Every structure is written in structure tokens, then in C-alpha cells.
Amino acid sequence: MVAVKRIVLDVLKPHQPNALEFTRTVAEVGSDYRVRVMVMEVDENTETLQMEVEGSVIDFEAIQSSINAMGGSLHSIDEVEVHNDADGG
């Protein structure tokens, strides 16, 4: 099975929810997600984040839905790590 294990996203979000709440909400999407966020830019109404999500099997669509539900928008997928966990035998 081919699975996404790590993804780095460029996200634009409003000031609220704050970065901690935003990160927690995305982490709750998966049972074992580890989420790191770096605030790259702040303007009057928004923040630009670099968000890294790691997990055993990442559900990109669920992450994107979570971001949208909090008023954010995905600008780009900057990095992806995918593993093929197929049994070689």
C-alpha cells in the first residue's frame, strides 16, 4: 500500500483561531498525526503558515477540509513523503 507519511503545506489563515488552536484541530483529524506550524508572515487580517503533518497514513482531503472549516485556505503543497509499504515477498 502506498501511503502519504509526511506533507508540508503553505496555508493562509485568519488570526482566529490562533496558531495553537489551528494546529490542534488539524492534529485531531488523524489518530497519530504530529503537526508542526511555523508562522511565516502576519498582516492585518491573516497569517501565512508553513504546516508539516506526519503520520502513518495521512488523509490529505480531511486535512484540507479541516483547514477550510477554520477559514483557512491551502496555497500550495510544498513537500510530500510517500512510502510503499507493500510486502516484498
PyMOL Python script that loads the backbone (N, CA, C, O; Angstrom):
from pymol import cmd

cmd.read_pdbstr("""\
ATOM      1  N   MET A   1       0.849  -1.189   0.000  1.00  0.00           N
ATOM      2  CA  MET A   1       0.000   0.000   0.000  1.00  0.00           C
ATOM      3  C   MET A   1       0.887   1.242   0.000  1.00  0.00           C
ATOM      4  O   MET A   1       1.828   1.342   0.788  1.00  0.00           O
ATOM      5  N   VAL A   2       0.590   2.162  -0.865  1.00  0.00           N
ATOM      6  CA  VAL A   2       1.312   3.427  -0.920  1.00  0.00           C
ATOM      7  C   VAL A   2       0.598   4.407   0.000  1.00  0.00           C
ATOM      8  O   VAL A   2      -0.611   4.609  -0.112  1.00  0.00           O
ATOM      9  N   ALA A   3       1.358   5.015   0.912  1.00  0.00           N
ATOM     10  CA  ALA A   3       0.754   5.911   1.904  1.00  0.00           C
ATOM     11  C   ALA A   3       1.560   7.189   2.033  1.00  0.00           C
ATOM     12  O   ALA A   3       2.791   7.167   2.014  1.00  0.00           O
ATOM     13  N   VAL A   4       0.856   8.301   2.165  1.00  0.00           N
ATOM     14  CA  VAL A   4       1.493   9.587   2.447  1.00  0.00           C
ATOM     15  C   VAL A   4       1.856   9.594   3.929  1.00  0.00           C
ATOM     16  O   VAL A   4       0.996   9.390   4.786  1.00  0.00           O
ATOM     17  N   LYS A   5       3.128   9.829   4.226  1.00  0.00           N
ATOM     18  CA  LYS A   5       3.626   9.815   5.602  1.00  0.00           C
ATOM     19  C   LYS A   5       3.914  11.219   6.133  1.00  0.00           C
ATOM     20  O   LYS A   5       3.863  11.462   7.339  1.00  0.00           O
ATOM     21  N   ARG A   6       4.216  12.137   5.214  1.00  0.00           N
ATOM     22  CA  ARG A   6       4.583  13.497   5.620  1.00  0.00           C
ATOM     23  C   ARG A   6       4.191  14.443   4.503  1.00  0.00           C
ATOM     24  O   ARG A   6       4.354  14.137   3.322  1.00  0.00           O
ATOM     25  N   ILE A   7       3.664  15.613   4.900  1.00  0.00           N
ATOM     26  CA  ILE A   7       3.287  16.621   3.911  1.00  0.00           C
ATOM     27  C   ILE A   7       3.549  18.001   4.512  1.00  0.00           C
ATOM     28  O   ILE A   7       3.276  18.238   5.689  1.00  0.00           O
ATOM     29  N   VAL A   8       4.076  18.896   3.701  1.00  0.00           N
ATOM     30  CA  VAL A   8       4.324  20.274   4.130  1.00  0.00           C
ATOM     31  C   VAL A   8       3.445  21.176   3.270  1.00  0.00           C
ATOM     32  O   VAL A   8       3.483  21.124   2.041  1.00  0.00           O
ATOM     33  N   LEU A   9       2.653  22.003   3.951  1.00  0.00           N
ATOM     34  CA  LEU A   9       1.669  22.843   3.284  1.00  0.00           C
ATOM     35  C   LEU A   9       1.924  24.318   3.557  1.00  0.00           C
ATOM     36  O   LEU A   9       2.400  24.684   4.632  1.00  0.00           O
ATOM     37  N   ASP A  10       1.609  25.154   2.591  1.00  0.00           N
ATOM     38  CA  ASP A  10       1.603  26.609   2.745  1.00  0.00           C
ATOM     39  C   ASP A  10       0.133  26.995   2.920  1.00  0.00           C
ATOM     40  O   ASP A  10      -0.678  26.807   2.014  1.00  0.00           O
ATOM     41  N   VAL A  11      -0.197  27.534   4.090  1.00  0.00           N
ATOM     42  CA  VAL A  11      -1.593  27.797   4.444  1.00  0.00           C
ATOM     43  C   VAL A  11      -1.764  29.266   4.815  1.00  0.00           C
ATOM     44  O   VAL A  11      -0.928  29.838   5.515  1.00  0.00           O
ATOM     45  N   LEU A  12      -2.842  29.868   4.347  1.00  0.00           N
ATOM     46  CA  LEU A  12      -3.244  31.212   4.752  1.00  0.00           C
ATOM     47  C   LEU A  12      -4.442  31.066   5.672  1.00  0.00           C
ATOM     48  O   LEU A  12      -5.406  30.385   5.326  1.00  0.00           O
ATOM     49  N   LYS A  13      -4.396  31.703   6.853  1.00  0.00           N
ATOM     50  CA  LYS A  13      -5.498  31.603   7.807  1.00  0.00           C
ATOM     51  C   LYS A  13      -5.791  32.957   8.425  1.00  0.00           C
ATOM     52  O   LYS A  13      -4.919  33.825   8.461  1.00  0.00           O
ATOM     53  N   PRO A  14      -7.021  33.148   8.917  1.00  0.00           N
ATOM     54  CA  PRO A  14      -7.322  34.375   9.660  1.00  0.00           C
ATOM     55  C   PRO A  14      -6.608  34.327  11.016  1.00  0.00           C
ATOM     56  O   PRO A  14      -6.117  33.271  11.417  1.00  0.00           O
ATOM     57  N   HIS A  15      -6.547  35.449  11.716  1.00  0.00           N
ATOM     58  CA  HIS A  15      -5.882  35.483  13.024  1.00  0.00           C
ATOM     59  C   HIS A  15      -6.549  34.551  14.031  1.00  0.00           C
ATOM     60  O   HIS A  15      -5.878  34.006  14.908  1.00  0.00           O
ATOM     61  N   GLN A  16      -7.838  34.367  13.917  1.00  0.00           N
ATOM     62  CA  GLN A  16      -8.558  33.454  14.807  1.00  0.00           C
ATOM     63  C   GLN A  16      -9.145  32.317  13.996  1.00  0.00           C
ATOM     64  O   GLN A  16      -9.773  32.582  12.971  1.00  0.00           O
ATOM     65  N   PRO A  17      -8.980  31.080  14.391  1.00  0.00           N
ATOM     66  CA  PRO A  17      -8.339  30.634  15.615  1.00  0.00           C
ATOM     67  C   PRO A  17      -6.825  30.886  15.561  1.00  0.00           C
ATOM     68  O   PRO A  17      -6.229  30.987  14.489  1.00  0.00           O
ATOM     69  N   ASN A  18      -6.224  30.983  16.761  1.00  0.00           N
ATOM     70  CA  ASN A  18      -4.778  31.228  16.800  1.00  0.00           C
ATOM     71  C   ASN A  18      -4.027  29.982  16.314  1.00  0.00           C
ATOM     72  O   ASN A  18      -4.632  28.936  16.079  1.00  0.00           O
ATOM     73  N   ALA A  19      -2.728  30.103  16.170  1.00  0.00           N
ATOM     74  CA  ALA A  19      -1.917  29.020  15.596  1.00  0.00           C
ATOM     75  C   ALA A  19      -2.003  27.745  16.434  1.00  0.00           C
ATOM     76  O   ALA A  19      -2.014  26.650  15.871  1.00  0.00           O
ATOM     77  N   LEU A  20      -2.065  27.854  17.748  1.00  0.00           N
ATOM     78  CA  LEU A  20      -2.150  26.675  18.607  1.00  0.00           C
ATOM     79  C   LEU A  20      -3.471  25.934  18.393  1.00  0.00           C
ATOM     80  O   LEU A  20      -3.483  24.717  18.212  1.00  0.00           O
ATOM     81  N   GLU A  21      -4.577  26.671  18.416  1.00  0.00           N
ATOM     82  CA  GLU A  21      -5.890  26.050  18.189  1.00  0.00           C
ATOM     83  C   GLU A  21      -5.975  25.453  16.783  1.00  0.00           C
ATOM     84  O   GLU A  21      -6.514  24.362  16.595  1.00  0.00           O
ATOM     85  N   PHE A  22      -5.447  26.165  15.817  1.00  0.00           N
ATOM     86  CA  PHE A  22      -5.461  25.708  14.426  1.00  0.00           C
ATOM     87  C   PHE A  22      -4.704  24.385  14.299  1.00  0.00           C
ATOM     88  O   PHE A  22      -5.176  23.449  13.654  1.00  0.00           O
ATOM     89  N   THR A  23      -3.528  24.320  14.920  1.00  0.00           N
ATOM     90  CA  THR A  23      -2.690  23.124  14.868  1.00  0.00           C
ATOM     91  C   THR A  23      -3.355  21.952  15.568  1.00  0.00           C
ATOM     92  O   THR A  23      -3.343  20.834  15.054  1.00  0.00           O
ATOM     93  N   ARG A  24      -3.935  22.198  16.739  1.00  0.00           N
ATOM     94  CA  ARG A  24      -4.629  21.128  17.470  1.00  0.00           C
ATOM     95  C   ARG A  24      -5.777  20.549  16.645  1.00  0.00           C
ATOM     96  O   ARG A  24      -5.968  19.334  16.605  1.00  0.00           O
ATOM     97  N   THR A  25      -6.528  21.412  15.996  1.00  0.00           N
ATOM     98  CA  THR A  25      -7.667  20.959  15.202  1.00  0.00           C
ATOM     99  C   THR A  25      -7.217  20.083  14.043  1.00  0.00           C
ATOM    100  O   THR A  25      -7.843  19.062  13.763  1.00  0.00           O
ATOM    101  N   VAL A  26      -6.149  20.465  13.373  1.00  0.00           N
ATOM    102  CA  VAL A  26      -5.626  19.642  12.274  1.00  0.00           C
ATOM    103  C   VAL A  26      -5.098  18.315  12.823  1.00  0.00           C
ATOM    104  O   VAL A  26      -5.312  17.271  12.207  1.00  0.00           O
ATOM    105  N   ALA A  27      -4.417  18.335  13.963  1.00  0.00           N
ATOM    106  CA  ALA A  27      -3.880  17.107  14.558  1.00  0.00           C
ATOM    107  C   ALA A  27      -4.993  16.118  14.906  1.00  0.00           C
ATOM    108  O   ALA A  27      -4.787  14.907  14.840  1.00  0.00           O
ATOM    109  N   GLU A  28      -6.163  16.626  15.273  1.00  0.00           N
ATOM    110  CA  GLU A  28      -7.285  15.761  15.649  1.00  0.00           C
ATOM    111  C   GLU A  28      -7.877  15.009  14.451  1.00  0.00           C
ATOM    112  O   GLU A  28      -8.654  14.074  14.640  1.00  0.00           O
ATOM    113  N   VAL A  29      -7.525  15.400  13.239  1.00  0.00           N
ATOM    114  CA  VAL A  29      -8.045  14.748  12.033  1.00  0.00           C
ATOM    115  C   VAL A  29      -7.566  13.291  11.962  1.00  0.00           C
ATOM    116  O   VAL A  29      -8.306  12.417  11.512  1.00  0.00           O
ATOM    117  N   GLY A  30      -6.341  13.032  12.401  1.00  0.00           N
ATOM    118  CA  GLY A  30      -5.786  11.674  12.345  1.00  0.00           C
ATOM    119  C   GLY A  30      -5.490  11.148  13.735  1.00  0.00           C
ATOM    120  O   GLY A  30      -5.296  11.917  14.677  1.00  0.00           O
ATOM    121  N   SER A  31      -5.458   9.831  13.853  1.00  0.00           N
ATOM    122  CA  SER A  31      -5.240   9.226  15.169  1.00  0.00           C
ATOM    123  C   SER A  31      -3.805   9.357  15.655  1.00  0.00           C
ATOM    124  O   SER A  31      -3.556   9.301  16.860  1.00  0.00           O
ATOM    125  N   ASP A  32      -2.855   9.532  14.739  1.00  0.00           N
ATOM    126  CA  ASP A  32      -1.449   9.615  15.151  1.00  0.00           C
ATOM    127  C   ASP A  32      -0.710  10.789  14.505  1.00  0.00           C
ATOM    128  O   ASP A  32       0.511  10.744  14.357  1.00  0.00           O
ATOM    129  N   TYR A  33      -1.433  11.828  14.123  1.00  0.00           N
ATOM    130  CA  TYR A  33      -0.796  12.956  13.435  1.00  0.00           C
ATOM    131  C   TYR A  33       0.089  13.755  14.382  1.00  0.00           C
ATOM    132  O   TYR A  33      -0.267  14.027  15.528  1.00  0.00           O
ATOM    133  N   ARG A  34       1.256  14.120  13.860  1.00  0.00           N
ATOM    134  CA  ARG A  34       2.139  15.091  14.501  1.00  0.00           C
ATOM    135  C   ARG A  34       2.149  16.304  13.585  1.00  0.00           C
ATOM    136  O   ARG A  34       2.457  16.189  12.398  1.00  0.00           O
ATOM    137  N   VAL A  35       1.813  17.469  14.134  1.00  0.00           N
ATOM    138  CA  VAL A  35       1.670  18.672  13.319  1.00  0.00           C
ATOM    139  C   VAL A  35       2.593  19.753  13.867  1.00  0.00           C
ATOM    140  O   VAL A  35       2.587  20.053  15.061  1.00  0.00           O
ATOM    141  N   ARG A  36       3.383  20.328  12.972  1.00  0.00           N
ATOM    142  CA  ARG A  36       4.256  21.457  13.315  1.00  0.00           C
ATOM    143  C   ARG A  36       3.823  22.640  12.465  1.00  0.00           C
ATOM    144  O   ARG A  36       3.543  22.503  11.274  1.00  0.00           O
ATOM    145  N   VAL A  37       3.775  23.798  13.099  1.00  0.00           N
ATOM    146  CA  VAL A  37       3.397  25.010  12.371  1.00  0.00           C
ATOM    147  C   VAL A  37       4.438  26.090  12.639  1.00  0.00           C
ATOM    148  O   VAL A  37       4.861  26.300  13.776  1.00  0.00           O
ATOM    149  N   MET A  38       4.838  26.766  11.575  1.00  0.00           N
ATOM    150  CA  MET A  38       5.693  27.929  11.692  1.00  0.00           C
ATOM    151  C   MET A  38       4.950  29.093  11.052  1.00  0.00           C
ATOM    152  O   MET A  38       4.534  29.008   9.896  1.00  0.00           O
ATOM    153  N   VAL A  39       4.781  30.179  11.797  1.00  0.00           N
ATOM    154  CA  VAL A  39       4.147  31.381  11.251  1.00  0.00           C
ATOM    155  C   VAL A  39       5.209  32.102  10.425  1.00  0.00           C
ATOM    156  O   VAL A  39       6.238  32.531  10.947  1.00  0.00           O
ATOM    157  N   MET A  40       4.941  32.225   9.141  1.00  0.00           N
ATOM    158  CA  MET A  40       5.918  32.805   8.216  1.00  0.00           C
ATOM    159  C   MET A  40       5.705  34.299   7.996  1.00  0.00           C
ATOM    160  O   MET A  40       6.656  35.048   7.770  1.00  0.00           O
ATOM    161  N   GLU A  41       4.435  34.724   8.067  1.00  0.00           N
ATOM    162  CA  GLU A  41       4.111  36.120   7.786  1.00  0.00           C
ATOM    163  C   GLU A  41       2.794  36.464   8.468  1.00  0.00           C
ATOM    164  O   GLU A  41       1.888  35.637   8.560  1.00  0.00           O
ATOM    165  N   VAL A  42       2.709  37.695   8.941  1.00  0.00           N
ATOM    166  CA  VAL A  42       1.485  38.192   9.564  1.00  0.00           C
ATOM    167  C   VAL A  42       1.153  39.533   8.931  1.00  0.00           C
ATOM    168  O   VAL A  42       2.013  40.407   8.820  1.00  0.00           O
ATOM    169  N   ASP A  43      -0.111  39.691   8.512  1.00  0.00           N
ATOM    170  CA  ASP A  43      -0.545  41.011   8.063  1.00  0.00           C
ATOM    171  C   ASP A  43      -1.769  41.409   8.881  1.00  0.00           C
ATOM    172  O   ASP A  43      -2.064  40.788   9.902  1.00  0.00           O
ATOM    173  N   GLU A  44      -2.463  42.418   8.446  1.00  0.00           N
ATOM    174  CA  GLU A  44      -3.567  42.982   9.225  1.00  0.00           C
ATOM    175  C   GLU A  44      -4.677  41.969   9.507  1.00  0.00           C
ATOM    176  O   GLU A  44      -5.262  41.983  10.590  1.00  0.00           O
ATOM    177  N   ASN A  45      -4.972  41.094   8.548  1.00  0.00           N
ATOM    178  CA  ASN A  45      -6.105  40.176   8.690  1.00  0.00           C
ATOM    179  C   ASN A  45      -5.750  38.695   8.696  1.00  0.00           C
ATOM    180  O   ASN A  45      -6.558  37.868   9.119  1.00  0.00           O
ATOM    181  N   THR A  46      -4.550  38.351   8.233  1.00  0.00           N
ATOM    182  CA  THR A  46      -4.224  36.946   8.043  1.00  0.00           C
ATOM    183  C   THR A  46      -2.820  36.598   8.515  1.00  0.00           C
ATOM    184  O   THR A  46      -1.996  37.466   8.800  1.00  0.00           O
ATOM    185  N   GLU A  47      -2.581  35.291   8.584  1.00  0.00           N
ATOM    186  CA  GLU A  47      -1.259  34.746   8.872  1.00  0.00           C
ATOM    187  C   GLU A  47      -0.948  33.694   7.815  1.00  0.00           C
ATOM    188  O   GLU A  47      -1.822  32.926   7.414  1.00  0.00           O
ATOM    189  N   THR A  48       0.292  33.668   7.373  1.00  0.00           N
ATOM    190  CA  THR A  48       0.754  32.620   6.465  1.00  0.00           C
ATOM    191  C   THR A  48       1.541  31.614   7.286  1.00  0.00           C
ATOM    192  O   THR A  48       2.474  31.975   8.003  1.00  0.00           O
ATOM    193  N   LEU A  49       1.155  30.344   7.173  1.00  0.00           N
ATOM    194  CA  LEU A  49       1.785  29.283   7.946  1.00  0.00           C
ATOM    195  C   LEU A  49       2.482  28.294   7.037  1.00  0.00           C
ATOM    196  O   LEU A  49       2.051  28.057   5.909  1.00  0.00           O
ATOM    197  N   GLN A  50       3.566  27.717   7.537  1.00  0.00           N
ATOM    198  CA  GLN A  50       4.121  26.512   6.944  1.00  0.00           C
ATOM    199  C   GLN A  50       3.722  25.398   7.902  1.00  0.00           C
ATOM    200  O   GLN A  50       4.122  25.408   9.066  1.00  0.00           O
ATOM    201  N   MET A  51       2.944  24.448   7.425  1.00  0.00           N
ATOM    202  CA  MET A  51       2.401  23.383   8.264  1.00  0.00           C
ATOM    203  C   MET A  51       2.957  22.047   7.799  1.00  0.00           C
ATOM    204  O   MET A  51       2.827  21.681   6.631  1.00  0.00           O
ATOM    205  N   GLU A  52       3.576  21.323   8.722  1.00  0.00           N
ATOM    206  CA  GLU A  52       4.089  19.985   8.436  1.00  0.00           C
ATOM    207  C   GLU A  52       3.251  18.980   9.208  1.00  0.00           C
ATOM    208  O   GLU A  52       3.087  19.099  10.422  1.00  0.00           O
ATOM    209  N   VAL A  53       2.721  17.985   8.497  1.00  0.00           N
ATOM    210  CA  VAL A  53       1.913  16.945   9.117  1.00  0.00           C
ATOM    211  C   VAL A  53       2.606  15.613   8.851  1.00  0.00           C
ATOM    212  O   VAL A  53       2.958  15.301   7.714  1.00  0.00           O
ATOM    213  N   GLU A  54       2.798  14.824   9.925  1.00  0.00           N
ATOM    214  CA  GLU A  54       3.374  13.492   9.809  1.00  0.00           C
ATOM    215  C   GLU A  54       2.422  12.492  10.439  1.00  0.00           C
ATOM    216  O   GLU A  54       1.753  12.800  11.425  1.00  0.00           O
ATOM    217  N   GLY A  55       2.358  11.293   9.872  1.00  0.00           N
ATOM    218  CA  GLY A  55       1.520  10.242  10.418  1.00  0.00           C
ATOM    219  C   GLY A  55       1.694   8.969   9.617  1.00  0.00           C
ATOM    220  O   GLY A  55       2.359   8.958   8.582  1.00  0.00           O
ATOM    221  N   SER A  56       1.089   7.891  10.107  1.00  0.00           N
ATOM    222  CA  SER A  56       1.240   6.601   9.429  1.00  0.00           C
ATOM    223  C   SER A  56       0.540   6.586   8.076  1.00  0.00           C
ATOM    224  O   SER A  56       1.063   6.022   7.115  1.00  0.00           O
ATOM    225  N   VAL A  57      -0.635   7.199   7.992  1.00  0.00           N
ATOM    226  CA  VAL A  57      -1.366   7.340   6.728  1.00  0.00           C
ATOM    227  C   VAL A  57      -2.098   8.678   6.783  1.00  0.00           C
ATOM    228  O   VAL A  57      -3.068   8.824   7.526  1.00  0.00           O
ATOM    229  N   ILE A  58      -1.644   9.638   6.012  1.00  0.00           N
ATOM    230  CA  ILE A  58      -2.219  10.984   6.043  1.00  0.00           C
ATOM    231  C   ILE A  58      -3.381  11.075   5.065  1.00  0.00           C
ATOM    232  O   ILE A  58      -3.270  10.686   3.902  1.00  0.00           O
ATOM    233  N   ASP A  59      -4.492  11.595   5.561  1.00  0.00           N
ATOM    234  CA  ASP A  59      -5.688  11.824   4.743  1.00  0.00           C
ATOM    235  C   ASP A  59      -5.686  13.294   4.329  1.00  0.00           C
ATOM    236  O   ASP A  59      -6.173  14.161   5.056  1.00  0.00           O
ATOM    237  N   PHE A  60      -5.128  13.556   3.149  1.00  0.00           N
ATOM    238  CA  PHE A  60      -4.982  14.932   2.682  1.00  0.00           C
ATOM    239  C   PHE A  60      -6.317  15.656   2.580  1.00  0.00           C
ATOM    240  O   PHE A  60      -6.426  16.815   2.982  1.00  0.00           O
ATOM    241  N   GLU A  61      -7.335  14.985   2.046  1.00  0.00           N
ATOM    242  CA  GLU A  61      -8.639  15.629   1.876  1.00  0.00           C
ATOM    243  C   GLU A  61      -9.233  16.038   3.223  1.00  0.00           C
ATOM    244  O   GLU A  61      -9.838  17.105   3.329  1.00  0.00           O
ATOM    245  N   ALA A  62      -9.071  15.209   4.247  1.00  0.00           N
ATOM    246  CA  ALA A  62      -9.586  15.540   5.582  1.00  0.00           C
ATOM    247  C   ALA A  62      -8.833  16.732   6.177  1.00  0.00           C
ATOM    248  O   ALA A  62      -9.433  17.582   6.835  1.00  0.00           O
ATOM    249  N   ILE A  63      -7.533  16.793   5.948  1.00  0.00           N
ATOM    250  CA  ILE A  63      -6.745  17.935   6.426  1.00  0.00           C
ATOM    251  C   ILE A  63      -7.208  19.200   5.722  1.00  0.00           C
ATOM    252  O   ILE A  63      -7.414  20.231   6.362  1.00  0.00           O
ATOM    253  N   GLN A  64      -7.370  19.127   4.408  1.00  0.00           N
ATOM    254  CA  GLN A  64      -7.813  20.293   3.647  1.00  0.00           C
ATOM    255  C   GLN A  64      -9.193  20.748   4.112  1.00  0.00           C
ATOM    256  O   GLN A  64      -9.424  21.951   4.229  1.00  0.00           O
ATOM    257  N   SER A  65     -10.109  19.832   4.379  1.00  0.00           N
ATOM    258  CA  SER A  65     -11.437  20.187   4.877  1.00  0.00           C
ATOM    259  C   SER A  65     -11.357  20.873   6.228  1.00  0.00           C
ATOM    260  O   SER A  65     -12.085  21.833   6.482  1.00  0.00           O
ATOM    261  N   SER A  66     -10.482  20.390   7.095  1.00  0.00           N
ATOM    262  CA  SER A  66     -10.297  20.988   8.416  1.00  0.00           C
ATOM    263  C   SER A  66      -9.776  22.420   8.298  1.00  0.00           C
ATOM    264  O   SER A  66     -10.248  23.318   8.996  1.00  0.00           O
ATOM    265  N   ILE A  67      -8.811  22.625   7.423  1.00  0.00           N
ATOM    266  CA  ILE A  67      -8.259  23.967   7.192  1.00  0.00           C
ATOM    267  C   ILE A  67      -9.360  24.902   6.689  1.00  0.00           C
ATOM    268  O   ILE A  67      -9.501  26.021   7.184  1.00  0.00           O
ATOM    269  N   ASN A  68     -10.129  24.449   5.718  1.00  0.00           N
ATOM    270  CA  ASN A  68     -11.210  25.270   5.157  1.00  0.00           C
ATOM    271  C   ASN A  68     -12.276  25.581   6.195  1.00  0.00           C
ATOM    272  O   ASN A  68     -12.802  26.694   6.225  1.00  0.00           O
ATOM    273  N   ALA A  69     -12.606  24.612   7.050  1.00  0.00           N
ATOM    274  CA  ALA A  69     -13.641  24.806   8.075  1.00  0.00           C
ATOM    275  C   ALA A  69     -13.245  25.887   9.083  1.00  0.00           C
ATOM    276  O   ALA A  69     -14.113  26.507   9.698  1.00  0.00           O
ATOM    277  N   MET A  70     -11.947  26.114   9.253  1.00  0.00           N
ATOM    278  CA  MET A  70     -11.475  27.151  10.182  1.00  0.00           C
ATOM    279  C   MET A  70     -11.228  28.483   9.484  1.00  0.00           C
ATOM    280  O   MET A  70     -10.676  29.403  10.086  1.00  0.00           O
ATOM    281  N   GLY A  71     -11.632  28.595   8.220  1.00  0.00           N
ATOM    282  CA  GLY A  71     -11.476  29.842   7.477  1.00  0.00           C
ATOM    283  C   GLY A  71     -10.159  29.984   6.771  1.00  0.00           C
ATOM    284  O   GLY A  71      -9.852  31.049   6.236  1.00  0.00           O
ATOM    285  N   GLY A  72      -9.363  28.919   6.759  1.00  0.00           N
ATOM    286  CA  GLY A  72      -8.074  28.965   6.094  1.00  0.00           C
ATOM    287  C   GLY A  72      -8.170  28.525   4.655  1.00  0.00           C
ATOM    288  O   GLY A  72      -9.205  28.030   4.209  1.00  0.00           O
ATOM    289  N   SER A  73      -7.075  28.710   3.928  1.00  0.00           N
ATOM    290  CA  SER A  73      -7.015  28.224   2.551  1.00  0.00           C
ATOM    291  C   SER A  73      -5.622  27.676   2.276  1.00  0.00           C
ATOM    292  O   SER A  73      -4.616  28.215   2.740  1.00  0.00           O
ATOM    293  N   LEU A  74      -5.592  26.600   1.516  1.00  0.00           N
ATOM    294  CA  LEU A  74      -4.342  25.954   1.145  1.00  0.00           C
ATOM    295  C   LEU A  74      -3.773  26.668  -0.072  1.00  0.00           C
ATOM    296  O   LEU A  74      -4.418  26.737  -1.118  1.00  0.00           O
ATOM    297  N   HIS A  75      -2.562  27.200   0.068  1.00  0.00           N
ATOM    298  CA  HIS A  75      -1.909  27.862  -1.066  1.00  0.00           C
ATOM    299  C   HIS A  75      -1.132  26.879  -1.915  1.00  0.00           C
ATOM    300  O   HIS A  75      -1.182  26.936  -3.144  1.00  0.00           O
ATOM    301  N   SER A  76      -0.402  25.961  -1.253  1.00  0.00           N
ATOM    302  CA  SER A  76       0.395  25.014  -2.026  1.00  0.00           C
ATOM    303  C   SER A  76       0.800  23.828  -1.167  1.00  0.00           C
ATOM    304  O   SER A  76       0.818  23.892   0.062  1.00  0.00           O
ATOM    305  N   ILE A  77       1.123  22.747  -1.857  1.00  0.00           N
ATOM    306  CA  ILE A  77       1.754  21.588  -1.241  1.00  0.00           C
ATOM    307  C   ILE A  77       3.237  21.741  -1.550  1.00  0.00           C
ATOM    308  O   ILE A  77       3.639  21.677  -2.712  1.00  0.00           O
ATOM    309  N   ASP A  78       4.052  21.943  -0.520  1.00  0.00           N
ATOM    310  CA  ASP A  78       5.463  22.247  -0.730  1.00  0.00           C
ATOM    311  C   ASP A  78       6.374  21.024  -0.672  1.00  0.00           C
ATOM    312  O   ASP A  78       7.407  20.991  -1.340  1.00  0.00           O
ATOM    313  N   GLU A  79       6.002  20.021   0.119  1.00  0.00           N
ATOM    314  CA  GLU A  79       6.778  18.780   0.206  1.00  0.00           C
ATOM    315  C   GLU A  79       5.828  17.631   0.480  1.00  0.00           C
ATOM    316  O   GLU A  79       4.794  17.803   1.126  1.00  0.00           O
ATOM    317  N   VAL A  80       6.190  16.457  -0.020  1.00  0.00           N
ATOM    318  CA  VAL A  80       5.417  15.246   0.237  1.00  0.00           C
ATOM    319  C   VAL A  80       6.395  14.089   0.400  1.00  0.00           C
ATOM    320  O   VAL A  80       7.361  13.966  -0.353  1.00  0.00           O
ATOM    321  N   GLU A  81       6.131  13.240   1.396  1.00  0.00           N
ATOM    322  CA  GLU A  81       6.879  11.999   1.551  1.00  0.00           C
ATOM    323  C   GLU A  81       5.873  10.851   1.499  1.00  0.00           C
ATOM    324  O   GLU A  81       4.906  10.817   2.260  1.00  0.00           O
ATOM    325  N   VAL A  82       6.120   9.916   0.589  1.00  0.00           N
ATOM    326  CA  VAL A  82       5.227   8.785   0.368  1.00  0.00           C
ATOM    327  C   VAL A  82       6.045   7.502   0.497  1.00  0.00           C
ATOM    328  O   VAL A  82       7.166   7.422  -0.005  1.00  0.00           O
ATOM    329  N   HIS A  83       5.478   6.496   1.174  1.00  0.00           N
ATOM    330  CA  HIS A  83       6.124   5.207   1.318  1.00  0.00           C
ATOM    331  C   HIS A  83       5.285   4.129   0.649  1.00  0.00           C
ATOM    332  O   HIS A  83       4.056   4.167   0.704  1.00  0.00           O
ATOM    333  N   ASN A  84       5.943   3.181   0.025  1.00  0.00           N
ATOM    334  CA  ASN A  84       5.286   2.000  -0.488  1.00  0.00           C
ATOM    335  C   ASN A  84       5.553   0.889   0.504  1.00  0.00           C
ATOM    336  O   ASN A  84       6.657   0.347   0.560  1.00  0.00           O
ATOM    337  N   ASP A  85       4.533   0.547   1.295  1.00  0.00           N
ATOM    338  CA  ASP A  85       4.672  -0.449   2.350  1.00  0.00           C
ATOM    339  C   ASP A  85       4.269  -1.836   1.879  1.00  0.00           C
ATOM    340  O   ASP A  85       3.930  -2.694   2.694  1.00  0.00           O
ATOM    341  N   ALA A  86       4.305  -2.063   0.577  1.00  0.00           N
ATOM    342  CA  ALA A  86       3.930  -3.366   0.027  1.00  0.00           C
ATOM    343  C   ALA A  86       4.916  -4.441   0.511  1.00  0.00           C
ATOM    344  O   ALA A  86       6.118  -4.199   0.630  1.00  0.00           O
ATOM    345  N   ASP A  87       4.389  -5.589   0.776  1.00  0.00           N
ATOM    346  CA  ASP A  87       5.207  -6.725   1.200  1.00  0.00           C
ATOM    347  C   ASP A  87       6.037  -7.199   0.008  1.00  0.00           C
ATOM    348  O   ASP A  87       5.488  -7.554  -1.035  1.00  0.00           O
ATOM    349  N   GLY A  88       7.347  -7.201   0.167  1.00  0.00           N
ATOM    350  CA  GLY A  88       8.240  -7.581  -0.929  1.00  0.00           C
ATOM    351  C   GLY A  88       8.280  -9.082  -1.192  1.00  0.00           C
ATOM    352  O   GLY A  88       8.944  -9.510  -2.137  1.00  0.00           O
ATOM    353  N   GLY A  89       7.590  -9.902  -0.385  1.00  0.00           N
ATOM    354  CA  GLY A  89       7.696 -11.356  -0.533  1.00  0.00           C
ATOM    355  C   GLY A  89       6.650 -11.985  -1.275  1.00  0.00           C
ATOM    356  O   GLY A  89       6.662 -13.204  -1.447  1.00  0.00           O
TER     357      GLY A  89
END
""", "prot")
cmd.dss("prot")
cmd.show_as("cartoon", "prot")
cmd.util.cbc("prot")
cmd.orient("prot")
